[in-house]
Amino acid sequence: MSRRRRSFALNLPAQQSWDRRLRRAFDEWAPEYRADVEWRLESRGHAYSRLAETVWEALGRPAAGLILETGCGPGPVGERVHRSHRVNLVGLDISREMLLRAEGRAYDALIHASAEALPLRSSSIDGVYSTFMLHSVRDRRRALRELRRVLKPGAPGVIVDLCVDDAPSPLRTVRTAVHAAQFEHGAPSTYFSPGELIGELADVGLHLVNVSQLGEHREYTHRCFAFRRPASDVR
């Protein structure tokens, strides 16, 4: 067995444990998720409608194509995203309970899967976005590589998430655990700084377009990262 395969095998139980905890937390949160997050957005000076408009602008207001939302939850952003009749919107989430609440809303299809293993063909998506999802994955680089893989060369993507300002440290790890227990039903989280995500986007071959802020600056600030798979990337 190669070193790379041994490493994957050793990490698989930890990944499975993470995913089980994540599913359990979000399945439990699903009934209250929409109202909880709506109140939190409003307390920061923005709302689902502003969030959806920011996403759609960053995607370039596509008139056609296949758009993927990873971590769609019960659909509060997807149903507010302005779509032409020629755009197909696909929602993906690791929580079945979240997806059950998204049925019959804005999505043309729903997929039960992890963002770290997208069950989609390479170079098949015209645009991708996530809102408050990336901090929930165990391996961000793996999830970002998957986004690059499924995007068509030259296609845009958007990540909106909570960001911290400090560098990784034992204190940040403790604060993250406390925050997750208090506000995310105990879902495991890996909060990151803007600089960390910018570096990771570059590492996996995605081109950063811009970074903007949504609402007030707080300990966990909402930031929007617009990026693109390079048109010359034909891997």
Summary of the structure (lengths in Angstrom):
residues: 235
radius of gyration: 16.9
end to end distance: 25.9
largest distance: 53.0
contacts: 740
relative contact order: 0.15
helix: 41%
strand: 21%
